[in-house]
Each structure stands twice: as C-alpha cells, then as structure tokens.
Amino acid sequence: MSSAEDILPSLEICAERCGDIVPDVYQRFFALDKGAAELMAHSDDHMRGRMFEQTLELLMSDQHFGEDGYLNWELDNHLMAYQVNKEMYTAFFQAIIEVVREGAGEHWKPADAQAWQDRVNYILDFVYRHPAVQT
C-alpha cells in the first residue's frame, strides 16, 4: 500500500505549478459522473473546497479509517442522506489523479501513477466494504 509520502511529491509539484486545483478537480469529476454534478448542483465553492480538503486528509493519513473513524461517519452521511454511490467515489478520485498528473506534467513518473492508484484503491476498498454502499 502506498502512503502519503509516496503521493506527496507529485501533489506538491502540481500545487507549485497550478495553485488551486479544486475547480479543475470538480470540473473533471462532473464530466466523469453526471449524477454527481446533479447531486452537487446546490454546492458552492466553499463546500467543494472543504470536501476536497477532507479528501486530502484521507489521502495523507490513515487516522480516519476504522469502525469509529471519520470516514465511516462520512460514508453513512453521504450514502444515506444524499444517495451517493460507489461510482461517485471512484470518479472523484479519478478526477483528482488526472488533474494532479496533468498538473505535474513532465515530472509525473510511472511510480507516481502506481503510488496514487495504490493509495486510492486502499481508500476505495474501505468505501466499498461499507455496509451502506449502494451499487
């Protein structure tokens, strides 16, 4: 499993080169999943920024995992209250990876791709095993 240390260099390069990638991530996310675009039509930039910040926390640390962890609570909330489905999580992480890869440009290496995919797969495995996940 990849850790934060494995994905951090490409994320830092992207941030240095692109600045705030949140709008680009959501634009890509909504292009990948039209249902997510409809579901989040009411959201504003602040809400999207907070959601992205929380996602970065998941990418950077394992402290939010576990039965009593923040991710479990968040999944209950999203899945039950908003009818989010697992494909939306997959699309959101795909959007992040694509934007970071493009932002890192020539600095993006095959090892970065593998590290990101491993880390995202670790998170998605937790998401998909959640009892309330809808298919």
Protein Blocks (a to p, Z undefined) as FASTA:
>chain_A
ZZfklmmmmmmmmmmmnopaklmmmmmmmmmmmmlmmmmmmpcfklmmmmmmmmmmmmmp
cklgcjklmklmmmmmmmmmnopafklmmmmmmmmmmmmmmmnmmmlcfklmmmmmmmmm
mmmmmmmmpmklcZZ
